[in-house]
Amino acid sequence: ATIAFGMGIDKPDVRFVIHHDIPKSLESYYQETGRAGRDGGEGHCLAFYSYKDIEKLGKFLQGKHVAEQEVGRQLLLEMVSYAETSICRRKFVLHYFGETYNEEECSKMCDNCRNPREKFDGKDIVALLLAAIQELKEKHKAQYICDFLGGIESADIKTYRHNAHPLFGKGSDHEEATWNAAIRQSLVAGLLTKEVENYGLLKVTPAGKVFLESPSSFELIKEHDYSSLEDDTDIITNQKGGAGASDEQLFSILKELRKKLSAEKNVPPFVIFQDPSLEDMATRYPINEEELQQIAGVGQGKAKRYGRPFTDLILKYVEENDIERPQDLVVKSIVNKSGAKVNIIRNIDRKLPLEDIADSQGKALSELITEIEHIVSSGTKVNLDYYLNEIMDSEAQEEVFDYFMEDAESDSIDEAMEEFDGDYTEEEIRLMRIKFMSEVAN
């Protein structure tokens, strides 16, 4: 299965759909497998899965806006859930798209129904899971809940001080895989809901609350465990210029150019362009500023400030190597700042408290910060010193700023949270990253 499926294939008698790489979302998987057997005949869908594929796809999200990254990660996690689940695959997919499939098995059409896994009574596990989600006010994602129940003191858990909660570590006698299985199977059973667009926060349904009041037998199925299998890290490709294949030689040359420019400008390399942006350039070969703005993680501001040496190098490389560039690099018009964004910038210029700006737009503070991140990533400078000076002293600001300038390998908030180990909140680090990118990158 390739991206060609998106163009539509008018063939009713497709017998096999084989995914050599796992898709980015269940939506893509569903569309692509749906090409098989449209004439009513047999269709065989085979997917190869390695968690390394998920990690690779995750890296391609790094150059995108924070909110887009988060939704992308949630979609990838849904693919992980589908690959690793041991319940009926038809039931899992239909549940994801909001349909109820009441049959226990799909007439043994999927691998899980043909080769069922061991079942066990998970009443106590599910009851503890639902209780933990409710106790934490239904404000956290699956990984956070697994860490909380497993007694893992992650940076986020320390920030929220949940390591002092009475339920912290109550599920440490079970592996993380068991808690993931309980979450997935509780979702399909209707005891939990999860909204991908809302960062994947878990919420207990009315049926889940009834279960909590009077726990009854709940059959859990052991999930597939691929961790012990040999991965495919030794398999490499040397494709050059093919659809979706990064040109490794060009990628190396672009990294050298970035290293040279970062030394000249005395900024970390990721401030100029992150690796996913360079990989996209080495796949799509942009040769002017307009095309460069279509590359992942490259806004108008970055294209103007840093783009010329990169597009000149790519043009020379394309001509010298007689490379036929892909035709899908269609230049789209630059979107003007929306009225809401202009209003945010104007209110920041007036030094209004961010809480007031958020309230005026009907947003939570975290949502406003995401909007400001979008504004800054497009090349616009904002000055948040007036607000930062209220919530952080100068030494704290300097410490976080210096981290991004001197120590950080990327602009990842998760890595920064881990580095500071709960010394600063996620909000403070995000605001300092905005200050850093505004002053150094724009």
C-alpha positions in Angstrom: 0.0 0.0 0.0 1.4 3.4 -1.0 0.2 7.0 -1.1 -1.1 6.1 -4.6 -4.2 4.8 -2.8 -5.1 8.4 -2.0 -5.6 9.0 -5.8 -8.2 6.3 -6.1 -7.7 2.9 -7.7 -10.6 1.8 -10.0 -9.9 -1.9 -9.6 -12.6 -4.0 -8.0 -10.6 -7.2 -7.9 -7.7 -6.3 -5.7 -6.9 -9.4 -3.7 -3.9 -8.3 -1.5 -3.2 -5.1 0.3 0.2 -5.3 2.0 1.5 -2.6 4.3 5.3 -2.8 4.3 5.4 0.2 6.6 2.7 1.0 9.2 0.5 3.9 8.2 0.4 7.2 10.1 -3.2 6.7 11.3 -6.1 4.3 11.4 -8.0 6.5 9.0 -5.3 5.9 6.4 -5.1 2.2 7.1 -8.9 1.8 6.9 -9.0 3.6 3.5 -6.1 1.6 2.1 -7.3 -1.8 3.2 -10.8 -0.9 1.9 -9.4 -1.3 -1.6 -9.4 -5.1 -1.3 -12.2 -7.3 -2.5 -14.6 -4.6 -3.7 -16.1 -7.1 -6.1 -17.2 -9.3 -3.2 -14.4 -11.7 -3.6 -11.7 -12.4 -1.1 -9.3 -9.7 0.1 -6.2 -10.4 2.2 -4.8 -7.5 4.2 -1.3 -8.0 5.6 0.5 -5.4 7.7 4.2 -5.6 8.9 4.7 -4.0 12.2 7.8 -2.9 14.1 7.8 -0.2 16.8 10.8 1.3 15.1 8.4 2.4 12.3 6.4 4.3 14.9 9.5 6.0 16.2 10.6 7.0 12.7 7.1 8.5 12.0 7.3 10.3 15.3 10.5 12.0 14.3 8.8 13.5 11.2 6.4 15.3 13.5 9.1 17.3 15.3 9.1 20.2 12.8 5.4 20.8 13.1 3.4 23.1 15.4 3.0 21.8 18.9 -0.7 21.1 18.7 -0.3 19.4 15.3 2.5 17.2 16.8 0.3 16.2 19.7 -2.6 15.1 17.5 -0.1 13.3 15.2 1.3 11.4 18.2 -2.2 10.4 19.3 -3.0 9.1 15.8 0.3 7.1 15.9 -0.6 5.6 19.3 -3.9 4.5 17.9 -2.0 2.6 15.2 0.2 1.0 18.0 -3.0 0.0 19.8 -4.4 -1.6 16.7 -1.2 -3.5 16.0 -0.7 -4.8 19.5 -4.3 -5.5 20.5 -5.4 -9.1 20.8 -9.2 -8.4 20.5 -11.1 -8.8 17.2 -9.5 -6.4 14.7 -12.9 -5.7 13.1 -14.4 -4.8 16.4 -11.4 -2.5 17.2 -11.6 -0.6 13.9 -15.4 -0.2 14.0 -15.2 1.0 17.6 -12.6 3.6 16.6 -15.0 5.0 13.9 -17.9 5.1 16.4 -19.7 1.9 15.4 -20.6 -1.0 17.7 -19.9 -4.6 16.6 -21.7 -6.9 18.9 -20.3 -10.2 17.6 -17.6 -11.8 19.7 -15.7 -12.8 16.7 -15.6 -11.8 13.0 -16.2 -15.4 11.6 -12.5 -15.9 12.2 -11.5 -13.5 9.4 -8.8 -11.7 11.4 -5.6 -13.2 13.0 -6.7 -12.5 16.5 -10.0 -14.4 16.1 -8.2 -17.3 14.4 -5.5 -17.5 17.0 -7.1 -16.2 20.3 -4.8 -15.2 23.1 -5.2 -16.2 26.8 -8.0 -14.5 28.8 -8.1 -13.7 32.5 -10.4 -11.9 34.9 -9.4 -8.2 35.0 -12.1 -6.9 37.3 -9.7 -5.5 39.9 -7.3 -4.1 37.3 -10.1 -2.2 35.4 -11.6 -0.9 38.7 -8.3 0.5 39.8 -7.7 2.0 36.3 -11.1 3.8 36.3 -10.6 5.0 39.9 -7.2 6.4 39.0 -8.5 8.3 36.0 -11.4 9.8 38.1 -9.0 10.7 41.0 -6.8 12.6 38.6 -9.8 14.6 37.3 -9.8 13.0 33.8 -7.1 15.4 32.7 -4.4 13.0 31.5 -3.4 10.7 28.7 -2.8 6.9 28.7 0.9 7.1 29.2 0.5 9.3 32.2 -2.0 6.9 33.7 0.3 3.9 33.1 3.2 5.8 34.7 1.1 6.8 37.7 -0.2 3.3 38.4 3.2 1.8 37.8 4.8 4.1 40.3 7.1 5.8 37.7 8.2 9.3 38.8 8.2 11.0 35.4 8.9 14.7 35.1 5.2 15.3 34.5 4.1 13.3 37.6 6.6 15.3 39.7 5.3 18.6 38.3 1.7 17.7 39.2 3.0 16.2 42.6 1.0 13.1 41.9 3.8 11.0 43.3 2.4 11.9 46.7 -1.1 10.7 45.8 -2.4 7.6 47.7 -3.1 5.7 44.5 0.4 6.3 43.1 2.2 3.0 42.3 -0.9 0.9 43.4 -0.6 -1.0 40.1 3.2 -1.6 40.2 2.7 -5.4 40.5 1.5 -5.3 36.8 3.6 -4.5 33.7 2.9 -1.4 31.7 1.6 -3.7 28.9 -1.2 -4.9 31.2 -2.3 -1.3 31.9 -2.2 -0.4 28.2 -4.3 -3.5 27.5 -6.8 -2.6 30.2 -7.1 0.9 28.7 -7.6 -0.3 25.1 -10.1 -3.0 26.1 -12.0 -0.6 28.4 -12.3 1.9 25.5 -13.8 -0.8 23.2 -16.1 -2.0 26.1 -17.4 1.6 26.4 -16.1 2.1 30.0 -13.8 4.9 28.8 -13.7 7.5 26.0 -10.8 9.2 24.4 -10.8 12.2 22.1 -7.7 12.2 19.8 -8.3 15.9 19.0 -8.3 16.7 22.7 -4.8 15.4 23.2 -6.0 11.9 23.9 -7.3 12.6 27.4 -9.1 9.6 29.0 -12.6 10.1 30.5 -14.8 7.6 32.4 -18.2 7.1 30.7 -21.5 6.6 32.5 -21.1 2.9 32.0 -17.7 3.1 33.5 -19.1 4.9 36.6 -21.7 2.1 37.0 -18.9 -0.4 36.8 -16.9 1.5 39.5 -19.9 1.5 41.9 -20.3 -2.2 41.5 -17.4 -3.9 39.8 -18.3 -7.1 38.0 -16.3 -9.8 36.1 -14.3 -8.2 33.2 -12.5 -10.5 30.8 -9.1 -9.1 29.7 -7.1 -10.6 26.9 -3.3 -10.7 26.9 -1.9 -8.3 24.3 0.7 -9.2 21.7 4.2 -8.5 22.9 6.6 -7.7 20.0 9.4 -6.3 22.2 11.4 -9.6 22.3 11.3 -10.0 18.5 14.4 -9.1 16.5 13.9 -5.7 14.9 14.8 -4.6 11.4 17.4 -2.1 12.1 19.9 -3.9 9.8 17.6 -3.3 6.8 18.7 -0.2 5.0 17.6 1.4 1.7 19.7 3.3 -0.8 16.8 4.7 -2.8 17.5 8.1 -4.2 14.8 10.6 -5.0 12.0 8.1 -5.0 8.6 9.0 -3.5 8.9 9.3 0.2 12.6 8.3 0.2 15.0 10.8 1.6 18.2 11.4 -0.5 20.8 10.5 2.1 23.7 12.2 0.3 21.8 15.5 0.0 20.6 15.1 3.6 24.3 14.9 4.8 25.3 17.9 2.7 22.3 20.0 4.1 23.4 19.0 7.7 26.9 20.2 7.0 25.5 23.5 5.7 23.4 23.9 8.8 26.4 23.2 11.0 28.4 25.9 9.2 25.6 28.5 9.4 24.9 27.7 13.1 28.6 28.3 13.9 28.6 31.6 11.9 25.4 32.9 13.6 26.3 31.4 17.0 23.0 29.6 17.4 22.2 25.9 18.0 21.6 24.0 14.7 17.9 23.3 15.5 17.2 27.0 15.6 18.0 27.2 11.9 16.2 24.0 10.7 15.4 20.7 12.5 16.3 17.3 11.1 12.7 16.5 9.9 12.8 19.7 7.8 16.2 18.7 6.3 14.8 15.2 5.6 11.8 16.8 3.9 14.1 19.0 1.8 16.1 15.9 0.8 12.9 14.2 -0.4 11.1 17.1 -2.2 14.1 19.3 -3.4 12.7 22.8 -3.0 14.7 25.3 -5.1 13.1 28.7 -4.2 11.7 30.4 -1.1 8.1 29.7 -2.0 8.7 26.0 -2.3 10.7 26.0 0.9 7.7 27.3 2.8 5.9 24.0 2.0 8.5 22.0 3.9 7.6 20.7 7.3 8.6 23.1 10.1 9.5 26.0 7.7 7.5 29.2 8.0 7.7 32.4 6.1 10.1 33.9 8.6 12.6 31.0 8.6 12.5 30.7 4.8 13.4 34.4 4.5 16.0 34.4 7.2 17.8 31.1 6.5 16.5 29.7 3.3 18.6 31.1 0.5 21.8 29.1 1.1 19.7 25.9 1.3 17.7 26.4 -1.9 20.8 27.5 -3.8 22.6 24.3 -2.6 19.6 22.1 -3.5 19.3 23.7 -7.0 23.0 23.1 -7.7 22.7 19.5 -6.4 19.6 18.8 -8.6 21.3 20.2 -11.7 24.6 18.4 -11.1 22.9 15.0 -10.5 20.2 15.4 -13.1 17.5 14.7 -10.6 13.8 14.8 -11.6 12.0 16.7 -8.8 8.6 15.4 -7.5 5.7 17.2 -9.0 3.6 17.4 -5.8 5.4 20.4 -4.4 2.5 22.7 -5.2 3.0 26.2 -3.9 0.1 27.3 -1.8 -0.6 31.0 -1.0 0.8 32.2 2.3 -2.1 32.5 4.7 -2.5 36.0 6.2 -2.6 36.2 9.9 -6.2 35.7 11.1 -8.0 38.4 13.0 -7.6 36.3 16.2 -3.8 36.1 15.8 -3.5 39.9 15.1 -5.6 40.5 18.2 -3.2 38.3 20.3 -0.2 40.2 19.0 -1.8 43.5 19.7 -2.8 42.6 23.2 0.8 41.3 23.9 2.1 44.6 22.7 -0.2 46.3 25.2 1.3 44.1 27.9 -2.1 42.5 28.9 -1.8 39.5 31.2 -2.0 36.3 29.2 -4.8 35.0 31.3 -6.9 38.0 30.3 -6.0 37.5 26.6 -7.0 33.9 26.9 -10.3 34.7 28.6 -11.2 37.3 25.9 -10.8 34.6 23.2 -12.6 31.9 25.2 -9.4 29.8 25.4 -7.5 28.1 28.2 -4.1 29.5 28.9 -2.4 26.4 27.3 -4.4 26.9 24.1 -3.3 30.6 24.0 0.3 29.5 24.4 -0.1 27.1 21.5 -1.5 30.0 19.3 1.6 32.1 20.3 3.9 29.2 19.4 2.2 29.2 15.9 2.7 32.9 15.6 6.4 32.7 16.5 7.1 29.7 14.3 5.8 31.7 11.3 8.5 34.2 11.9 6.8 36.9 14.0 8.5 38.3 17.0 6.7 38.7 20.3 7.9 40.1 23.6 6.6 38.3 26.7 9.2 39.7 29.1 6.5 41.6 31.0 4.6 38.4 31.8 7.7 36.2 32.3 9.1 38.7 34.8 5.9 38.2 36.9 6.2 34.4 37.1 9.9 33.7 36.9 12.9 35.5 38.4 15.8 36.5 36.2 18.1 33.6 37.2 15.4 31.1 36.3 14.8 32.7 33.0 18.5 32.8 32.2 18.9 29.1 33.2 16.1 27.9 30.8 17.3 30.3 28.0 20.8 29.0 28.3 19.6 25.5 28.2 17.9 26.1 24.8 21.0 28.0 23.6 23.8 25.8 24.7 22.6 22.4 25.9 19.5 21.4 24.0 19.8 19.1 21.0 16.3 20.0 19.9 13.4 22.3 21.0 11.5 19.4 22.6 9.5 20.4 25.7 9.6 16.8 27.0 13.4 16.8 26.9 13.5 20.1 28.7 11.1 18.9 31.3 13.3 15.8 31.9 16.4 18.0 32.1 15.0 20.3 34.7 13.3 17.5 36.6 10.3 19.4 37.9 12.1 22.7 38.7 9.8 24.5 36.2 6.3 23.9 35.0 5.6 22.9 31.4 3.9 26.4 30.9 7.1 28.2 32.1 9.3 26.2 29.8 7.0 26.7 26.8 6.9 30.5 27.4 10.7 30.5 27.7 11.0 28.6 24.4 8.8 31.2 22.8 11.1 33.9 24.1 14.2 32.0 22.9 12.8 31.3 19.4 11.5 34.9 19.1 14.9 36.5 20.0 17.2 34.0 18.4 15.4 32.3 15.5 13.3 35.2 14.2 
